[in-house]
Amino acid sequence: MNNNDLPRWATAVVLPVLNLLSALLVAALVIYLLGENPAVSLGILVNSAIINPEGLSYTLFYASTFIFTGLSVSVAMQAGLFNIGSEGQMYFGGLGLTLAMLAFDSSLPAWALIPAAMLGAAVFGALWAFLPGYLQAKRGSHIVVTTIMFNFIAASLMNFIIVKYLIPVGEQNTASRLFADSGAMPRLNTWLPMLGDTPLNVSFPLAIVALAIYGVMTTRSAWGFKLRATGLNQNAAHYAGVSISKMIIAVMLISGALAGLGSVNSIMGSTHYLSLNFTAGAGFIGIAIALMGRQHPVGIFLSAILFGALIQGGFDLSLEKPNIPTETFIFIQGLIILFCGAMENLYAPAIAAMLKRSKGSAA
């Protein structure tokens, strides 16, 4: 029995859990070497990020962005494309959102302004993903190479645009002006006061809706069948009547739009202005979420919660335990990516052997 012969429950649940536990075990060893008790540290992290209502609110706030970037990477992976440009696409989506805000926040009411800004984010994110998709579909350029380069181009271009055109006269902060109050995403603490004064906003339920749409489209629609067929075998999909080039371009547009929507939570839900490096690596975290979540809606959701908890809990833990710097949790994120990505099949041979022995015993 090889890795591909493992049952669905093993590849979708058992392997990710074992990989995550392995990453956390190595992280616990690092915390021990730093002079702290791993069990006590884990308790502080869980309490800060999950049990405490205000901490949970921050965890869900971070997860809202990660769900969109995870979906961005996942939908491309369904077609066999490794889009690692979600960071740049989210960055450019933030520009589209900001331009819509700056143009209309003084004239449109909230019910029209917020959808217009979200549309701007999606369109600009899609546009930034279009050229890598076109080059892959029509010229055979590798999507990994082009999306990497477009991340750097986006960062440089955004730096130029913000510094040259968006900084208000007389201001020193490298950011646009504040948006009008009508451009703020409604916060959930309006209806759930126990969440405290946190930035958790309507982006979170919108992310859940996006997960549901993604799940239905990829598993319950004819287009989703063509999408997955393209990812599994492009030659077979071509003979079945799928236009591979059109599928690649369409998927990259959708992927870029989802990454662009990731900027909504960060900008409209929190800062209310466009600033340099507002993405804070969320596009790259989306890669880990897609890998760990196996491109499944439930897996993406749980992975986004995990990374949100690491950020929120890690911040509080570093305050209570000065021996554990905040950089430790970047290291832990890297471990999770390592075990769930490059080493995702580490335990597959052992699981396959156990299943083979159990079947032999049953026979």
C-alpha positions as a Python dict, from the first residue, in 0.01 Angstrom:
ca = {
    (1, 'M'): (0, 0, 0),
    (2, 'N'): (149, 340, -102),
    (3, 'N'): (63, 690, 15),
    (4, 'N'): (-202, 732, -254),
    (5, 'D'): (-382, 418, -134),
    (6, 'L'): (-452, 558, 212),
    (7, 'P'): (-823, 606, 288),
    (8, 'R'): (-969, 954, 288),
    (9, 'W'): (-1001, 970, 668),
    (10, 'A'): (-629, 897, 704),
    (11, 'T'): (-510, 1165, 462),
    (12, 'A'): (-767, 1426, 566),
    (13, 'V'): (-757, 1382, 945),
    (14, 'V'): (-489, 1149, 1080),
    (15, 'L'): (-192, 1279, 882),
    (16, 'P'): (-261, 1651, 950),
    (17, 'V'): (-313, 1582, 1322),
    (18, 'L'): (10, 1382, 1348),
    (19, 'N'): (200, 1648, 1156),
    (20, 'L'): (62, 1923, 1380),
    (21, 'L'): (147, 1729, 1696),
    (22, 'S'): (500, 1675, 1567),
    (23, 'A'): (542, 2048, 1505),
    (24, 'L'): (407, 2130, 1852),
    (25, 'L'): (637, 1870, 2009),
    (26, 'V'): (941, 2036, 1852),
    (27, 'A'): (805, 2374, 1961),
    (28, 'A'): (765, 2244, 2318),
    (29, 'L'): (1129, 2134, 2313),
    (30, 'V'): (1234, 2483, 2202),
    (31, 'I'): (1028, 2644, 2481),
    (32, 'Y'): (1190, 2407, 2730),
    (33, 'L'): (1536, 2502, 2605),
    (34, 'L'): (1439, 2867, 2652),
    (35, 'G'): (1392, 2791, 3020),
    (36, 'E'): (1012, 2776, 3041),
    (37, 'N'): (767, 2497, 3119),
    (38, 'P'): (597, 2389, 2791),
    (39, 'A'): (277, 2275, 2968),
    (40, 'V'): (239, 2604, 3157),
    (41, 'S'): (316, 2801, 2841),
    (42, 'L'): (57, 2605, 2644),
    (43, 'G'): (-200, 2672, 2916),
    (44, 'I'): (-135, 3046, 2897),
    (45, 'L'): (-161, 3040, 2518),
    (46, 'V'): (-489, 2844, 2514),
    (47, 'N'): (-644, 3062, 2785),
    (48, 'S'): (-542, 3383, 2608),
    (49, 'A'): (-647, 3277, 2259),
    (50, 'I'): (-949, 3050, 2312),
    (51, 'I'): (-1096, 3051, 2663),
    (52, 'N'): (-1090, 3425, 2731),
    (53, 'P'): (-1380, 3581, 2530),
    (54, 'E'): (-1183, 3889, 2433),
    (55, 'G'): (-883, 3679, 2334),
    (56, 'L'): (-1108, 3449, 2130),
    (57, 'S'): (-1246, 3756, 1957),
    (58, 'Y'): (-895, 3856, 1847),
    (59, 'T'): (-825, 3499, 1737),
    (60, 'L'): (-1133, 3503, 1514),
    (61, 'F'): (-1036, 3849, 1386),
    (62, 'Y'): (-700, 3719, 1262),
    (63, 'A'): (-864, 3402, 1132),
    (64, 'S'): (-1105, 3608, 917),
    (65, 'T'): (-816, 3726, 701),
    (66, 'F'): (-647, 3385, 700),
    (67, 'I'): (-964, 3214, 574),
    (68, 'F'): (-964, 3434, 264),
    (69, 'T'): (-594, 3385, 192),
    (70, 'G'): (-627, 3012, 263),
    (71, 'L'): (-916, 2993, 17),
    (72, 'S'): (-710, 3188, -236),
    (73, 'V'): (-432, 2929, -227),
    (74, 'S'): (-672, 2632, -200),
    (75, 'V'): (-883, 2708, -506),
    (76, 'A'): (-567, 2737, -716),
    (77, 'M'): (-433, 2410, -573),
    (78, 'Q'): (-755, 2237, -674),
    (79, 'A'): (-652, 2311, -1034),
    (80, 'G'): (-294, 2198, -975),
    (81, 'L'): (-162, 2555, -948),
    (82, 'F'): (62, 2659, -659),
    (83, 'N'): (-28, 3025, -626),
    (84, 'I'): (212, 3173, -374),
    (85, 'G'): (127, 3526, -479),
    (86, 'S'): (-166, 3579, -242),
    (87, 'E'): (45, 3823, -43),
    (88, 'G'): (87, 4054, -342),
    (89, 'Q'): (-273, 4002, -454),
    (90, 'M'): (-400, 4095, -108),
    (91, 'Y'): (-173, 4400, -113),
    (92, 'F'): (-306, 4512, -450),
    (93, 'G'): (-661, 4437, -339),
    (94, 'G'): (-605, 4679, -52),
    (95, 'L'): (-521, 4946, -310),
    (96, 'G'): (-848, 4883, -495),
    (97, 'L'): (-1041, 4905, -169),
    (98, 'T'): (-864, 5228, -76),
    (99, 'L'): (-922, 5396, -412),
    (100, 'A'): (-1294, 5318, -383),
    (101, 'M'): (-1300, 5459, -31),
    (102, 'L'): (-1111, 5776, -118),
    (103, 'A'): (-1339, 5836, -416),
    (104, 'F'): (-1678, 5766, -256),
    (105, 'D'): (-1661, 5775, 124),
    (106, 'S'): (-1781, 6134, 132),
    (107, 'S'): (-2078, 6074, -97),
    (108, 'L'): (-2207, 5717, -57),
    (109, 'P'): (-2395, 5577, 245),
    (110, 'A'): (-2251, 5277, 427),
    (111, 'W'): (-2484, 5024, 261),
    (112, 'A'): (-2343, 5121, -81),
    (113, 'L'): (-1988, 5221, 17),
    (114, 'I'): (-1888, 4895, 187),
    (115, 'P'): (-1992, 4669, -105),
    (116, 'A'): (-1823, 4909, -350),
    (117, 'A'): (-1498, 4893, -153),
    (118, 'M'): (-1518, 4512, -131),
    (119, 'L'): (-1575, 4496, -505),
    (120, 'G'): (-1270, 4716, -557),
    (121, 'A'): (-1062, 4482, -340),
    (122, 'A'): (-1178, 4173, -531),
    (123, 'V'): (-1129, 4329, -876),
    (124, 'F'): (-779, 4460, -803),
    (125, 'G'): (-675, 4129, -644),
    (126, 'A'): (-805, 3944, -950),
    (127, 'L'): (-624, 4180, -1186),
    (128, 'W'): (-295, 4122, -1006),
    (129, 'A'): (-341, 3746, -1044),
    (130, 'F'): (-447, 3767, -1409),
    (131, 'L'): (-105, 3811, -1569),
    (132, 'P'): (61, 3516, -1390),
    (133, 'G'): (-241, 3305, -1486),
    (134, 'Y'): (-225, 3424, -1847),
    (135, 'L'): (149, 3355, -1869),
    (136, 'Q'): (96, 3005, -1729),
    (137, 'A'): (-195, 2930, -1962),
    (138, 'K'): (-63, 3083, -2284),
    (139, 'R'): (316, 3088, -2249),
    (140, 'G'): (390, 2802, -2012),
    (141, 'S'): (558, 3027, -1753),
    (142, 'H'): (570, 2854, -1415),
    (143, 'I'): (308, 2994, -1181),
    (144, 'V'): (540, 2970, -879),
    (145, 'V'): (807, 3187, -1040),
    (146, 'T'): (567, 3452, -1170),
    (147, 'T'): (367, 3481, -848),
    (148, 'I'): (687, 3513, -642),
    (149, 'M'): (804, 3798, -863),
    (150, 'F'): (464, 3966, -854),
    (151, 'N'): (482, 3972, -473),
    (152, 'F'): (798, 4181, -494),
    (153, 'I'): (656, 4399, -771),
    (154, 'A'): (340, 4462, -567),
    (155, 'A'): (542, 4563, -260),
    (156, 'S'): (755, 4807, -459),
    (157, 'L'): (460, 4948, -652),
    (158, 'M'): (253, 4998, -338),
    (159, 'N'): (543, 5174, -169),
    (160, 'F'): (566, 5414, -462),
    (161, 'I'): (191, 5480, -482),
    (162, 'I'): (145, 5537, -109),
    (163, 'V'): (449, 5764, -75),
    (164, 'K'): (389, 5954, -400),
    (165, 'Y'): (12, 5993, -409),
    (166, 'L'): (-172, 5881, -95),
    (167, 'I'): (6, 6044, 201),
    (168, 'P'): (-196, 6354, 300),
    (169, 'V'): (-13, 6685, 274),
    (170, 'G'): (181, 6759, 590),
    (171, 'E'): (161, 6402, 724),
    (172, 'Q'): (469, 6188, 795),
    (173, 'N'): (305, 5848, 837),
    (174, 'T'): (334, 5636, 520),
    (175, 'A'): (-38, 5575, 494),
    (176, 'S'): (-348, 5713, 326),
    (177, 'R'): (-590, 5940, 507),
    (178, 'L'): (-847, 5793, 741),
    (179, 'F'): (-1168, 5676, 575),
    (180, 'A'): (-1505, 5814, 675),
    (181, 'D'): (-1686, 5633, 956),
    (182, 'S'): (-1937, 5502, 702),
    (183, 'G'): (-1659, 5289, 554),
    (184, 'A'): (-1598, 5085, 870),
    (185, 'M'): (-1711, 4723, 875),
    (186, 'P'): (-1975, 4675, 1149),
    (187, 'R'): (-1823, 4515, 1457),
    (188, 'L'): (-1973, 4203, 1612),
    (189, 'N'): (-1951, 4342, 1965),
    (190, 'T'): (-2248, 4559, 1872),
    (191, 'W'): (-2460, 4242, 1900),
    (192, 'L'): (-2229, 4040, 2128),
    (193, 'P'): (-2100, 4274, 2403),
    (194, 'M'): (-1912, 3991, 2576),
    (195, 'L'): (-1653, 4006, 2295),
    (196, 'G'): (-1522, 4331, 2439),
    (197, 'D'): (-1374, 4624, 2253),
    (198, 'T'): (-1210, 4420, 1977),
    (199, 'P'): (-1193, 4465, 1598),
    (200, 'L'): (-1383, 4141, 1519),
    (201, 'N'): (-1630, 4246, 1251),
    (202, 'V'): (-1870, 4125, 983),
    (203, 'S'): (-1573, 3999, 781),
    (204, 'F'): (-1580, 3683, 994),
    (205, 'P'): (-1932, 3567, 896),
    (206, 'L'): (-1853, 3671, 537),
    (207, 'A'): (-1549, 3443, 551),
    (208, 'I'): (-1773, 3157, 667),
    (209, 'V'): (-2005, 3225, 372),
    (210, 'A'): (-1706, 3220, 139),
    (211, 'L'): (-1603, 2882, 283),
    (212, 'A'): (-1952, 2743, 221),
    (213, 'I'): (-1960, 2873, -138),
    (214, 'Y'): (-1614, 2728, -201),
    (215, 'G'): (-1722, 2389, -64),
    (216, 'V'): (-2037, 2376, -277),
    (217, 'M'): (-1866, 2499, -594),
    (218, 'T'): (-1573, 2258, -574),
    (219, 'T'): (-1763, 1944, -474),
    (220, 'R'): (-2124, 1991, -587),
    (221, 'S'): (-2104, 2165, -924),
    (222, 'A'): (-2008, 2074, -1280),
    (223, 'W'): (-1750, 2353, -1280),
    (224, 'G'): (-1597, 2211, -962),
    (225, 'F'): (-1567, 1871, -1130),
    (226, 'K'): (-1382, 2032, -1421),
    (227, 'L'): (-1164, 2222, -1175),
    (228, 'R'): (-1060, 1909, -987),
    (229, 'A'): (-1016, 1713, -1310),
    (230, 'T'): (-775, 1980, -1431),
    (231, 'G'): (-576, 1949, -1111),
    (232, 'L'): (-564, 1570, -1122),
    (233, 'N'): (-480, 1523, -1490),
    (234, 'Q'): (-477, 1805, -1743),
    (235, 'N'): (-456, 1568, -2039),
    (236, 'A'): (-762, 1373, -1928),
    (237, 'A'): (-949, 1696, -1854),
    (238, 'H'): (-861, 1826, -2201),
    (239, 'Y'): (-996, 1511, -2366),
    (240, 'A'): (-1311, 1547, -2155),
    (241, 'G'): (-1369, 1888, -2313),
    (242, 'V'): (-1217, 2123, -2055),
    (243, 'S'): (-1034, 2425, -2193),
    (244, 'I'): (-722, 2412, -1979),
    (245, 'S'): (-607, 2765, -2059),
    (246, 'K'): (-947, 2917, -1978),
    (247, 'M'): (-967, 2715, -1656),
    (248, 'I'): (-622, 2831, -1542),
    (249, 'I'): (-702, 3196, -1610),
    (250, 'A'): (-1045, 3170, -1444),
    (251, 'V'): (-903, 2998, -1135),
    (252, 'M'): (-628, 3256, -1097),
    (253, 'L'): (-882, 3538, -1124),
    (254, 'I'): (-1090, 3376, -848),
    (255, 'S'): (-780, 3311, -640),
    (256, 'G'): (-668, 3672, -672),
    (257, 'A'): (-1016, 3804, -589),
    (258, 'L'): (-1026, 3597, -269),
    (259, 'A'): (-681, 3723, -168),
    (260, 'G'): (-795, 4078, -240),
    (261, 'L'): (-1096, 4030, -13),
    (262, 'G'): (-851, 3938, 264),
    (263, 'S'): (-764, 4308, 281),
    (264, 'V'): (-1120, 4400, 384),
    (265, 'N'): (-1083, 4267, 739),
    (266, 'S'): (-744, 4431, 791),
    (267, 'I'): (-827, 4773, 649),
    (268, 'M'): (-1203, 4830, 679),
    (269, 'G'): (-1231, 4625, 996),
    (270, 'S'): (-935, 4762, 1188),
    (271, 'T'): (-704, 5043, 1071),
    (272, 'H'): (-949, 5230, 840),
    (273, 'Y'): (-660, 5345, 620),
    (274, 'L'): (-408, 5189, 382),
    (275, 'S'): (-58, 5152, 523),
    (276, 'L'): (267, 4994, 413),
    (277, 'N'): (296, 4620, 479),
    (278, 'F'): (-58, 4594, 617),
    (279, 'T'): (-72, 4233, 492),
    (280, 'A'): (180, 4128, 761),
    (281, 'G'): (248, 3796, 588),
    (282, 'A'): (-117, 3685, 576),
    (283, 'G'): (-77, 3573, 214),
    (284, 'F'): (207, 3338, 306),
    (285, 'I'): (16, 3204, 606),
    (286, 'G'): (-260, 3120, 356),
    (287, 'I'): (-20, 2869, 197),
    (288, 'A'): (21, 2686, 527),
    (289, 'I'): (-355, 2693, 586),
    (290, 'A'): (-427, 2542, 244),
    (291, 'L'): (-168, 2268, 295),
    (292, 'M'): (-270, 2184, 649),
    (293, 'G'): (-642, 2205, 573),
    (294, 'R'): (-607, 1978, 267),
    (295, 'Q'): (-807, 2236, 66),
    (296, 'H'): (-1122, 2128, 252),
    (297, 'P'): (-1356, 2398, 392),
    (298, 'V'): (-1355, 2254, 744),
    (299, 'G'): (-980, 2204, 734),
    (300, 'I'): (-924, 2561, 614),
    (301, 'F'): (-1144, 2695, 892),
    (302, 'L'): (-970, 2499, 1167),
    (303, 'S'): (-624, 2584, 1032),
    (304, 'A'): (-712, 2954, 1019),
    (305, 'I'): (-831, 2938, 1382),
    (306, 'L'): (-505, 2766, 1478),
    (307, 'F'): (-287, 3034, 1320),
    (308, 'G'): (-505, 3308, 1463),
    (309, 'A'): (-466, 3151, 1809),
    (310, 'L'): (-88, 3131, 1768),
    (311, 'I'): (-72, 3503, 1693),
    (312, 'Q'): (-307, 3612, 1972),
    (313, 'G'): (-188, 3365, 2233),
    (314, 'G'): (174, 3407, 2135),
    (315, 'F'): (157, 3782, 2192),
    (316, 'D'): (17, 3744, 2545),
    (317, 'L'): (254, 3456, 2624),
    (318, 'S'): (557, 3666, 2528),
    (319, 'L'): (434, 3936, 2768),
    (320, 'E'): (396, 3691, 3058),
    (321, 'K'): (709, 3490, 2975),
    (322, 'P'): (987, 3729, 2866),
    (323, 'N'): (1214, 3432, 2793),
    (324, 'I'): (985, 3343, 2503),
    (325, 'P'): (1020, 3615, 2235),
    (326, 'T'): (744, 3678, 1982),
    (327, 'E'): (975, 3547, 1708),
    (328, 'T'): (931, 3202, 1863),
    (329, 'F'): (581, 3186, 1716),
    (330, 'I'): (706, 3271, 1369),
    (331, 'F'): (935, 2971, 1420),
    (332, 'I'): (636, 2759, 1526),
    (333, 'Q'): (445, 2868, 1214),
    (334, 'G'): (746, 2761, 1010),
    (335, 'L'): (748, 2423, 1182),
    (336, 'I'): (381, 2372, 1101),
    (337, 'I'): (445, 2461, 737),
    (338, 'L'): (743, 2222, 732),
    (339, 'F'): (557, 1926, 881),
    (340, 'C'): (228, 1986, 698),
    (341, 'G'): (391, 2079, 367),
    (342, 'A'): (732, 1941, 282),
    (343, 'M'): (698, 1650, 527),
    (344, 'E'): (323, 1590, 497),
    (345, 'N'): (368, 1218, 417),
    (346, 'L'): (617, 1152, 696),
    (347, 'Y'): (380, 915, 875),
    (348, 'A'): (206, 777, 564),
    (349, 'P'): (420, 461, 531),
    (350, 'A'): (365, 371, 899),
    (351, 'I'): (-12, 425, 870),
    (352, 'A'): (-21, 219, 549),
    (353, 'A'): (168, -64, 719),
    (354, 'M'): (-66, -59, 1020),
    (355, 'L'): (-373, -73, 796),
    (356, 'K'): (-222, -359, 598),
    (357, 'R'): (-152, -556, 914),
    (358, 'S'): (-503, -489, 1049),
    (359, 'K'): (-657, -613, 726),
    (360, 'G'): (-441, -922, 737),
    (361, 'S'): (-543, -995, 1095),
    (362, 'A'): (-911, -948, 1008),
    (363, 'A'): (-876, -1189, 716),
}
